[in-house]
Amino acid sequence: MEFTPRRILDNALDAVGNTPLIRLDKIAAEQGLKCNLLGKLEFVSAGGSIKDRIAKAMVLAAEKEGKLIPGKSVVIEPTSGNTGIGLAMACAIKVPGWLLNTTDKGYSVVITMPKKMSLEKEALLRALGAQVVRTPDEEPWDSPRSHIGVACRLQREIEHGIILDQYRNYTTGPEIIASVVSTPSTRTRPSSMKVDAFVAGAGTGGTITGVSRALKKTHNADCIVVGIDPIGSILAVPNSLNISGVGSPYVVEGIGYDFIPDVLSRDEADVNHWVKTCDEDAFKAVQALMRKEGLLVGGSSGSALCGALAWLQTEQGQKVAGTEGLNVVVLLPDGIRNYMSKEWFLKNAFQTEHSDLATRISGIWLKRR
């Protein structure tokens, strides 16, 4: 078996990012797409999600600026889970070099997270040594009882408490570019050698904004960037897209908000189009990614895929969908590890589908009894 050797890494932070692009050929064929449909697979990052990158950047920047005090600082983060997991991992690892041979344990972490977020996320956070505070789902973002409000109160009342600044993700874009330009165009697999469209869900917005600017400013100014926003959220542009179902609860985690985060650019120059998605379509898309492509992704990956397919059916999208060699990249932010106790996943996993093989197995089993 041939393989490319990798050097020994110093710690898990060195295994953040550098994730692969995967061809989604079976789904593309089923949808009648002539373009290349590619998934950016983030669950193989060390902490399991796209948010590892931002968490690492936040900790490194805070250390450089002298905002973190080893053995004293308490990093507090309001999160839907993945940023918190990335921060807990980074804070467990990141001890300044001059302290490596002491008993210092890094930085303490407190995570505030709405109750709707999965039990798996809380378990992972606690396993990494973080303290977790659950907050009511129904509280608006500016309520003192919301996950953001509680985090702000904890910061005020805990000595050396600090909420780190969120940063835009400027590393995923160059990775995507490098993968596309280094993969040659062939007769059987034609390629424009460019990223022609990029599709991603928006939460805090740091990823879609950062990737968009990397793609448009350094690679392909004509790249079309499509933002995915769940029904019930208010991030999409124009605002008229958000009227239907505004404030409605949605099950999918990690995308959508009831306010506009500072790091999200809603400028049409950065995010050219928006698509609203629903839970049902998202979870069907997760099942398709698992059963057709073998990718064990989470719910927001399904949102990104079903949103991408919806956009590819629009007038502009059809021009891309019908052109061989154009590259459409869909961001798949995390894996199913974080959602395996969720009702939607268990329904997908255990729902009974008739098949000849199942009938044969049942018959054989009954005979043996």
N, C-alpha and C positions, 0 to 999 in steps of 0.2 A: 504494500500500500504506500503510495506516495503522499508525502505531507510536507508542509513548510514549517520548519522549526521556529519556535518563538523563544526569545530570551526569557530568563527567569525574571518575574516582576517583583518589585520591592514590596508592594502591598496591593490590596484590592482596588485602591483608587487608580492604579495603573491599568486596571481592567475595565475602567469606565469608558463607554463609547466604542468607536471603531467597529460598529455593528454592520452586518451584511445587508446588501440588497438582494432580495429573493424574487425570482420570476413567478408571477401568479398566472401561469399559462393555462391551467385548467379553468379557472374562473373566467379568464379573458376569452377563451374559446367558447365557453358556455354562453357568454354575453355577446358573442359575435364581434369582438373587438379585433381590429387589425393592429392597433398600437401595442407597444410593450407595456404591460401592467406590472409594476415593480413594487414590492413591499419593503420598507425600511424596518428591519426586525430588531426592536429595542429590548425585548425581554432577555436577550443574551448579554446585556451589559451587567456588570458585577452586582448591582443592587436590584436589577430586574426591570428597569424602566428608563425612559427618556429623561426623567427627572434626575437621574444620577449625575448627569453633566452639569446641570444648573446648581445642584447641591454642592458638588465639588468646587465649582467656580465661586460660589458664595463663601465657603469656608476659606479657600485660599486667598480670596480678596480681603476678607475680614482680618486674616492673620497678617497679611502684608500691610494693612492699614493700622495695625495695632489695636484693633477692636476686641480681640479675643485674648483673655488672660488665662494661660494654662492653669488648670486645677481650680479655677474660680468661675470662669464664665459659664453661664447657663443659656444655651441656645434655645430659643422659644420659637415655634413655627406653627402658624395656622395652616392646615393643609387638608387636601382630600386623601392624602396618604403617601403617594409616591415621593413627593419632595421630602416629606418627613423621613421616609425610609432612607433616601439618599443622604440626608443630613445626619441621621443617626449613625449610618455606616462611616461617613466621613469624620464625624466627631469622635468616634471610637478609635479611628486610625490616626488622625492628624494630631500628633504631639510634636512640637518644634524639635528640631534635631538636637539642640543642646540639652533636651530633657530625656532623650531616648533611654538612658540607663538609670533613670530614677523611678520612683514609685508613682509618678504622675499618671493619671488615667485618661487624659484628654479633656474633653469638654462635656459637661452634662447637657442633656437634651430633654425638653418638654414639648410634647406635640399636642395641639388642640385640633380635634377632628369631629365633624358631624356624625351623629349616630348612624346615619344611613350607610356610611362607608363600611367596608367588609370587616368581619372579625379577623380574617387572615392578615389584613394590614395592621391591625392593632397587635396581633400576636407577634408579627415580625418586628414591629417597633419595640415591643417589650423584650423580645429576644436579643435585640441589639443594645438593650440597656436604657431605652428611653422611657420617660414617664408619659402616660397618655391620659388626656382629659377629653371625654366625649361631651358634645354639646347638642342641643335640640336642633333637628333639621329645619323646623319651621321658622326659626329666627332669621330676620333679614340681616344682611352683612354688617350693617351699622348698629345692630343691637348689642348692648353690653353682654348679652347671653349667647351671642353667636360665637363661632370658633375664632373669628377675628377679634371680637370684643373681649373674649376671655383671654386670648393671648396678650392683648394690650394691657389688661389688668395685671396679669402675671408678670409682665415685663416691669411694670411700675412697682410691684410689691416684692419681687424677688431680687435680692442683692446680686449685682453683676448679671442680671437678666438682660438678654439682647435679642431682638428680632432682626435677622440679617436681611440685607437688601436683596430683592429678586433681580436677577440679571437676564438679559436676552441670551438665547442660545445661538452662539455664533460658530459652534464646532460641528454641528450635524450637517449643515449646508456644505462645507468643504468636503466632508466624508462622502456625501451623495455625489457631488461633482466628480471626485476622484474615482469612485466606482464606475460611473457612467463613461467617463472619458478613457478609462483604462480597459474597457471591455470592447474589443474590436467589432465592427460591423461585418457581418458575413452574409452569404447568400441565403442561408437558412434562418439567420437571426439578424435581420437588418436593424441598424440603429442610426439615429441622427447624430449620435455622439454628444447630445446635449440633454439636459433636463428640460423637457418641453412643458410639463405641468407638474405641480406639486400640490398634494391634498393632505390637509391635517386638521384635526380637531383643535379647538381653542379653549383653554382654561384661563390661566393667568395671561396667556398670549405670548410669553417670551419665546417659545419655540417657533411658532408660525411666523412671528415678526422677524426673528433673527435669521431663520432659514431663508425666508423670502429675500431679505436684503443681501444675504450672501449669494444667492442664486442670481438675482437681478443685477447686482453691481459688479460681480466679478466673473460671471459665467454666461448668462443668457438674459439680456434685458427684456426679451419677449416672453420669458417663462410666465405661464399663467398660474397664479397661486389661488387655491380654493380653500376657504375656511369652512369648517363643519361645526355647527352649533345645534345642540339638542333643543327640541321644542320645550318651552318653559324657561329657557335662558334668554338674555337680552343682548348678546354680543354681536349678532349678525347685523349687516348693513345692506340695504337701508333698514331703518327701524320698523318699517311696515312689515318686514318679514317676521318680526317678533310678536306681533299683535295676537295672532292665533295661538292660544295656549299659554300666554304670558303668565308667569307665576306658577304654572302647573308643575307638580313634582315629576321628576324623571329618575329612573333607576340607574342608568349608566353613570359611572363615576369618572371624575378626573377632568371633565370638560363642562363648559357652561358656567355662567355666574349670574347673579342678580345685580351686579354693578360692573362698571368697565374698569378693569385693572390698568394700572399705569403703564405696564410694560407691553400691553397690547396696542398695536397700531391698527386703527380702523380706516386708515387712509387707503383709498382705492389703488394707489400706486404700490402699496405693499401687499394687500389682500384684494385681489381683483374681483372675486365673486364669493358669495356665501350660499351655503345649502343648509336647510334645517332638516334634522333627522329625528326619528322616533325610536323608542326602545325596541319595539317589535322588529323593525327592520334591522336595527343594529345587532340584535342577538341572532337573527337569522344569518346575518353576514358572518358573525363569529363562527357559527356552525359550519358555514361553507368554507371558511378559512381552515378549520380543523379537518373536516372530512374530505375536502378536495385538495388542499395544499399541505396538510399535515402540520399546520402552524398553531401552537397552543397559545393563542392570544386572548387578551381581555376584552371587555365590552366596548371600550372607546375605540379599539381597533376595528370593531364591527361598524361603529358609527362612521369612521373614516372611510371604510370600504364602501358601505352603502351610499354615503354621500358622494364619493367619487363616481360610482356607477350612475347615480342620479344626474350628476353634472355631465357625464359623458353622453347622456341622452338629450341634453339641451342643444340648441342650434349651434352654439360655439363648440360645445363638447363633441358633437358628432363629427365635426371636421377633424378633431384630434383622433377620436376613436376609429375613424375610417382610414387613417393614414399609416401605412406600414412604416415602422422604424421610429416613430415618435415615442418618446419615453415619458410615461406618467408614473410618478413616484407617490405612493401612499404611505404615510407615516403610521406604523403599528406600534403604539406607545408602550405597551406592557404585556405581560403574560397572564395566563389563566390562574397561575399560582395564587393570586390575590383575591380570587372570586369563587373558589370551588365550593363554598358553602351557600352561595347565593341561589335563590330559587330558580332564577332564569337559567343558570348553568346546569343545575341538577335536572331541570326539565329537558334541556337540550341533550344531556348525557344519557338519560334513562328513558326518554320517550320511546315507545315501541313503534317500530316501522315494519310493515309486512315485507318479508323477503322469502324467496324460495329456500335460501340457506337456513334461515331461522326455522322454517317449517320442518326441514329435514332434521335439524338438530333436535327439535322438540319431539319428533317421531322416534328418533334413536334413543333419546333419554327416557321416553315413556316405555319403550320396549324393555330397556334394561331394568326398570323398576318392576 
